[in-house]
Amino acid sequence: MSITVKDVARKAGVATSTVSRVINDHPSISEDTKKKVRKIMDELGYIPNVAARNLGKQISSALGVVLPPLDSKERIGNPFHLETIETINEAAHQYGMSVAIASAKNFTALSAHVERMHRQKQVDGFILTYSDKDDPIIRYLLAHDIPFTVIGQPYIDDERIVYVDNDNQLLGKQATDYLLAEGHERIIFATNITHENLYFERYFGYQKALMMANLPTLPAATFETPTDYTQFGERLKQEQVTAIVVIDDLFAVRIMQLVNLAGYRVPEDISIISFNNSIFATLIHPYLTSMDIDIPSLGQLATQRLMDQLQQKPQKGSRIVVPHQLIKRESVMKR
């Protein structure tokens, strides 16, 4: 026999109307009651009839999660995206919402995907998991007054957009400060992304740390063509690099390989620090020293703020900053 709303209400000791309001996350129901009823729903295996529930409400009960263009193996395999999706999905479930993913290899296809999801009412709002200066999607969402949040600092209209972010400039500075404290002075910044805001912010932080230490900053080592990879060893030699700040853990693995191919050892010759504290930080040896950016909080808060918009709750500021933490491991050695 299928479980009904009446079954849930009977076991929870509430009215069937209360169960219905919990299913629709109505603000008139207390959080304690919502948790109690949802627990009973899980125990009984009750699944609301979402299609029927939404028919007269013109909503989809789904959130669209937009990934950046997956135009390289590094981006496709980056654990940040999977961790973010998992966190958003878990948070959405607490609101009785499902998650739909928008992904593509370039912005043209990605924008078309997002527009189709909106026109067909597949989702009620969007969470962008990146901030790119060439992104047409934010402009589309703003122009059509579509609820959305951004993980990262937007390039445009940041006073109008609700976004959740780390202090990436501070992240870059503190990562570089740690290398400076360990005696390094010839430090370079390496990245395989050059359009996203987190690159600019982290690189600015790197520059700030070196300038405050009265040391020269070096142009970022950007990896966009095959030549960038083949010439990296020569640049390490010319610049007499002793430490590298890398944009994220996944690319740090590639940088470690390039350092070894150039005849250097990590960390004996060149130290490496990166960001995200992902699973890759402990899948290689030496283990990566990394800045933990608290991905679960980024996803949870982005979902929460989008739901606040959908429920027309008052917004408490447009920017939410998530704290970070330095995780010291084996890839940095004192000089």
C-alpha positions as CSV (number, residue, x, y, z in Angstrom):
1,M,0.0,0.0,0.0
2,S,1.2,3.5,-0.8
3,I,1.8,5.9,2.0
4,T,-0.5,8.9,2.1
5,V,-0.5,12.4,3.7
6,K,-3.0,11.1,6.2
7,D,-0.5,8.3,7.2
8,V,2.2,10.9,7.8
9,A,-0.1,13.2,9.7
10,R,-1.4,10.4,11.9
11,K,2.1,9.2,13.0
12,A,3.4,12.8,13.4
13,G,0.3,13.8,15.4
14,V,-0.5,16.7,13.3
15,A,-3.3,17.8,10.9
16,T,-3.0,16.8,7.2
17,S,-3.0,20.5,6.3
18,T,0.1,20.8,8.4
19,V,1.8,18.0,6.5
20,S,0.9,19.8,3.2
21,R,2.3,23.1,4.5
22,V,5.5,21.3,5.5
23,I,5.8,19.7,2.0
24,N,5.5,23.2,0.5
25,D,7.9,24.7,3.1
26,H,5.3,27.2,4.2
27,P,6.7,29.9,6.5
28,S,3.8,29.6,8.9
29,I,5.1,26.2,10.1
30,S,7.9,26.2,12.7
31,E,11.3,24.6,11.9
32,D,10.8,22.1,14.7
33,T,7.6,20.9,13.3
34,K,9.1,20.8,9.8
35,K,11.9,18.6,11.0
36,K,9.6,16.3,12.9
37,V,7.2,15.8,9.9
38,R,10.1,15.4,7.4
39,K,11.6,12.7,9.7
40,I,8.3,10.8,9.7
41,M,8.1,11.2,5.9
42,D,11.6,9.6,5.6
43,E,10.7,6.8,8.0
44,L,7.5,5.9,6.2
45,G,9.1,6.4,2.8
46,Y,6.5,9.0,1.8
47,I,7.3,10.8,-1.5
48,P,5.1,13.8,-2.3
49,N,3.4,13.9,-5.7
50,V,5.5,16.9,-6.9
51,A,3.8,17.1,-10.3
52,A,0.4,17.3,-8.8
53,R,1.5,19.7,-6.1
54,N,3.0,22.1,-8.6
55,L,0.3,22.0,-11.3
56,G,-1.7,24.8,-9.9
57,K,1.3,26.7,-8.5
58,Q,3.3,27.2,-11.8
59,I,6.5,26.1,-10.1
60,S,8.8,23.2,-10.8
61,S,10.2,22.5,-7.3
62,A,13.7,22.3,-8.8
63,L,16.8,24.4,-8.7
64,G,19.2,24.7,-11.6
65,V,22.9,24.3,-10.9
66,V,25.0,25.9,-13.6
67,L,28.6,24.6,-14.0
68,P,31.3,26.6,-15.8
69,P,32.1,25.5,-19.4
70,L,33.7,22.1,-19.1
71,D,36.2,22.7,-21.8
72,S,39.2,20.6,-20.5
73,K,39.9,17.4,-18.6
74,E,40.9,19.4,-15.6
75,R,37.6,21.1,-15.4
76,I,35.6,17.9,-16.0
77,G,37.5,16.1,-13.3
78,N,37.7,18.9,-10.8
79,P,36.2,17.6,-7.5
80,F,35.0,21.1,-6.6
81,H,32.1,20.7,-9.0
82,L,31.0,17.3,-7.6
83,E,31.4,18.4,-4.0
84,T,29.4,21.5,-4.7
85,I,26.6,19.6,-6.5
86,E,26.4,17.1,-3.7
87,T,26.1,19.9,-1.1
88,I,23.5,21.8,-3.0
89,N,21.5,18.7,-3.6
90,E,21.5,17.8,0.1
91,A,20.5,21.4,1.0
92,A,17.8,21.5,-1.6
93,H,16.3,18.2,-0.2
94,Q,15.7,20.0,3.1
95,Y,13.4,22.3,1.2
96,G,11.7,19.5,-0.7
97,M,13.4,20.6,-3.9
98,S,15.3,18.6,-6.6
99,V,18.3,19.7,-8.6
100,A,18.9,19.9,-12.3
101,I,22.4,20.4,-13.8
102,A,23.2,22.7,-16.6
103,S,26.6,22.0,-18.3
104,A,28.2,22.4,-21.7
105,K,31.6,22.8,-23.3
106,N,31.3,26.5,-24.0
107,F,29.2,29.6,-23.0
108,T,27.1,29.6,-26.2
109,A,25.8,26.1,-25.5
110,L,25.6,26.7,-21.8
111,S,23.6,29.8,-22.2
112,A,21.1,28.1,-24.5
113,H,20.7,25.3,-22.0
114,V,19.9,27.7,-19.2
115,E,17.5,29.7,-21.3
116,R,15.7,26.4,-22.3
117,M,15.4,25.4,-18.6
118,H,13.9,28.8,-17.8
119,R,11.4,28.9,-20.8
120,Q,10.2,25.4,-20.2
121,K,9.9,26.1,-16.4
122,Q,12.1,23.2,-15.5
123,V,13.5,25.1,-12.5
124,D,12.4,27.9,-10.2
125,G,15.9,29.5,-9.9
126,F,19.6,29.0,-10.6
127,I,22.8,28.7,-8.6
128,L,25.9,29.6,-10.7
129,T,29.0,27.8,-9.3
130,Y,31.5,30.1,-10.9
131,S,32.1,33.8,-11.8
132,D,33.5,34.4,-15.3
133,K,34.0,37.8,-16.9
134,D,32.8,36.5,-20.3
135,D,29.6,34.9,-18.8
136,P,26.4,35.9,-20.7
137,I,24.2,33.9,-18.3
138,I,24.2,36.5,-15.5
139,R,23.0,39.2,-17.9
140,Y,20.2,36.9,-19.1
141,L,19.1,36.1,-15.5
142,L,19.1,39.8,-14.6
143,A,17.3,40.9,-17.7
144,H,14.5,38.4,-17.1
145,D,14.3,38.9,-13.3
146,I,15.0,35.3,-12.6
147,P,16.0,34.3,-9.0
148,F,19.6,33.2,-8.7
149,T,22.7,33.2,-6.5
150,V,26.4,32.9,-7.4
151,I,29.2,31.0,-5.8
152,G,32.0,33.6,-6.3
153,Q,32.0,37.3,-6.7
154,P,30.2,38.6,-9.9
155,Y,31.9,40.9,-12.3
156,I,28.8,43.0,-12.9
157,D,26.0,44.4,-10.7
158,D,27.5,42.8,-7.5
159,E,25.4,45.2,-5.5
160,R,22.2,43.6,-7.0
161,I,23.3,40.0,-7.0
162,V,23.2,37.7,-4.0
163,Y,26.5,35.8,-3.9
164,V,28.4,33.5,-1.6
165,D,32.2,33.5,-1.7
166,N,35.5,33.1,0.2
167,D,37.7,36.1,0.6
168,N,39.9,35.0,-2.3
169,Q,42.2,37.9,-2.2
170,L,42.9,37.1,1.5
171,L,43.3,33.4,0.6
172,G,46.0,34.3,-2.0
173,K,47.7,36.6,0.5
174,Q,47.7,34.1,3.3
175,A,48.9,31.2,1.1
176,T,51.8,33.4,0.0
177,D,52.5,34.7,3.6
178,Y,52.9,31.1,4.7
179,L,55.6,30.5,2.0
180,L,57.3,33.7,3.0
181,A,57.3,32.6,6.7
182,E,59.0,29.4,5.6
183,G,61.8,31.4,4.1
184,H,60.8,31.5,0.4
185,E,61.3,34.7,-1.6
186,R,61.2,33.6,-5.3
187,I,57.5,32.6,-5.5
188,I,55.4,32.2,-8.6
189,F,51.7,31.9,-9.1
190,A,50.4,29.1,-11.5
191,T,46.9,28.8,-13.0
192,N,45.1,27.1,-15.8
193,I,42.1,29.5,-15.6
194,T,42.4,33.1,-16.6
195,H,38.8,34.4,-16.9
196,E,37.3,33.5,-13.5
197,N,37.2,36.0,-10.7
198,L,38.8,33.7,-8.2
199,Y,42.0,33.7,-10.3
200,F,42.3,37.5,-10.3
201,E,41.5,37.7,-6.6
202,R,44.0,35.0,-5.5
203,Y,46.7,36.4,-7.8
204,F,46.1,39.9,-6.4
205,G,46.5,38.4,-2.9
206,Y,49.8,36.8,-3.9
207,Q,51.0,40.2,-5.3
208,K,49.9,42.0,-2.1
209,A,51.8,39.6,0.2
210,L,55.1,40.0,-1.8
211,M,54.8,43.8,-2.1
212,M,54.2,44.1,1.6
213,A,57.3,42.0,2.2
214,N,59.2,44.3,-0.2
215,L,59.9,41.5,-2.6
216,P,59.3,41.4,-6.4
217,T,56.1,39.9,-7.8
218,L,56.4,37.7,-10.9
219,P,53.9,37.5,-13.8
220,A,51.5,34.6,-13.3
221,A,52.4,31.3,-15.0
222,T,49.3,30.8,-17.1
223,F,48.7,27.5,-18.9
224,E,46.4,27.9,-21.9
225,T,48.5,26.4,-24.7
226,P,50.8,23.3,-25.1
227,T,53.8,25.7,-25.2
228,D,53.0,27.0,-21.8
229,Y,53.5,23.5,-20.4
230,T,56.7,22.7,-22.4
231,Q,58.4,26.0,-21.4
232,F,57.5,25.9,-17.7
233,G,60.7,24.1,-16.7
234,E,62.8,26.8,-18.3
235,R,60.9,29.5,-16.5
236,L,61.5,27.8,-13.2
237,K,65.2,27.9,-13.9
238,Q,65.3,31.5,-15.1
239,E,63.2,32.9,-12.2
240,Q,65.1,30.7,-9.7
241,V,61.7,29.7,-8.2
242,T,61.6,28.0,-4.8
243,A,57.8,28.0,-4.2
244,I,54.6,28.0,-6.3
245,V,51.1,29.1,-5.3
246,V,48.7,27.0,-7.5
247,I,45.1,27.9,-8.3
248,D,43.6,24.6,-7.0
249,D,44.6,21.1,-5.9
250,L,43.8,19.4,-9.1
251,F,46.1,21.6,-11.1
252,A,48.7,21.4,-8.4
253,V,49.0,17.7,-9.2
254,R,49.8,18.7,-12.8
255,I,52.3,21.3,-11.6
256,M,54.0,18.7,-9.4
257,Q,54.5,16.5,-12.5
258,L,55.9,19.4,-14.5
259,V,58.3,20.3,-11.6
260,N,59.5,16.7,-11.5
261,L,59.9,16.6,-15.3
262,A,62.1,19.7,-15.1
263,G,64.4,17.9,-12.7
264,Y,63.2,19.4,-9.4
265,R,61.9,17.7,-6.3
266,V,58.8,18.7,-4.2
267,P,59.3,20.0,-1.6
268,E,63.1,19.7,-1.3
269,D,63.7,22.0,-4.3
270,I,60.4,23.7,-4.8
271,S,57.5,24.0,-2.4
272,I,53.8,24.0,-3.5
273,I,50.7,25.3,-1.9
274,S,47.2,25.2,-3.4
275,F,43.5,25.7,-2.7
276,N,40.3,23.8,-2.0
277,N,41.7,21.0,0.2
278,S,40.1,18.4,-2.1
279,I,40.5,14.7,-2.2
280,F,43.5,15.2,-4.5
281,A,45.4,16.8,-1.7
282,T,45.9,13.4,0.0
283,L,45.9,11.1,-3.1
284,I,49.4,12.1,-4.1
285,H,52.8,12.2,-2.4
286,P,54.0,14.4,-1.0
287,Y,50.6,15.4,0.5
288,L,49.5,18.9,-0.6
289,T,49.5,21.9,1.7
290,S,46.2,23.5,0.8
291,M,43.7,26.2,1.8
292,D,40.4,24.7,2.9
293,I,37.6,26.9,1.5
294,D,34.7,25.0,3.2
295,I,32.8,23.9,0.1
296,P,29.9,22.5,2.1
297,S,29.1,26.0,3.5
298,L,29.4,27.6,0.1
299,G,26.8,25.2,-1.4
300,Q,24.5,25.3,1.6
301,L,24.4,29.1,1.9
302,A,24.0,29.6,-1.9
303,T,21.0,27.2,-1.7
304,Q,19.6,28.9,1.3
305,R,19.8,32.4,-0.2
306,L,18.2,31.2,-3.4
307,M,15.3,29.7,-1.4
308,D,15.0,33.0,0.5
309,Q,14.4,34.7,-2.8
310,L,11.9,32.1,-4.0
311,Q,10.0,32.4,-0.7
312,Q,10.3,36.2,-0.9
313,K,12.0,36.5,2.4
314,P,14.0,39.7,3.1
315,Q,17.7,39.5,2.1
316,K,20.4,40.1,4.7
317,G,23.0,41.7,2.4
318,S,24.1,40.6,-1.0
319,R,27.5,39.1,-0.1
320,I,28.1,36.2,2.3
321,V,31.7,35.4,3.1
322,V,32.7,31.8,4.1
323,P,35.8,31.4,6.3
324,H,38.8,29.4,5.2
325,Q,41.6,27.5,6.9
326,L,45.2,26.6,6.1
327,I,45.9,22.8,6.1
328,K,49.6,22.2,6.5
329,R,51.0,19.0,4.9
330,E,54.2,17.8,3.2
331,S,54.5,19.9,0.0
332,V,56.0,22.9,1.7
333,M,59.5,22.8,3.2
334,K,61.3,25.5,5.2
335,R,64.3,27.0,3.4
